[in-house]
């Protein structure tokens, strides 16, 4: 199974899934260690926060996306693509994947505000 982990720097899990531009891609099966098989680096206009229209996207090749946080829009975008969104307080990508498989991954808290600001209010992340 392919799992993408959103990162700040290709090392540490990013805190905002919808705005993340760098993803590590791992191939993993239960009982085995994750193996990094690729990296995705998105252009600014390709971030998942902006890609809810269903057109093909580089992230479509994975079954799970792990990030540090996500809003309802990100979750909906991922589910429409058939991708399971996972949020966590873990910062290490490999530990996060191991924890997800073991069912012990600490989930990220709900965001303080919803990430649904498509009303032109000028709110920026």
Buried (B, 14 or more C-beta within 10 A) or exposed (E): EBBBBBBBEEEEBBBBBBBBBBBBBBBBEEEEEBEBEBEBEBEEEBBBBEBBEEEEBBBEEBEBBBBBBBBEBBBBBBEEBEBBBBBBBBBBBBBBBBBBBEEEBEEBEEBEEEBEBEEEEEEEE
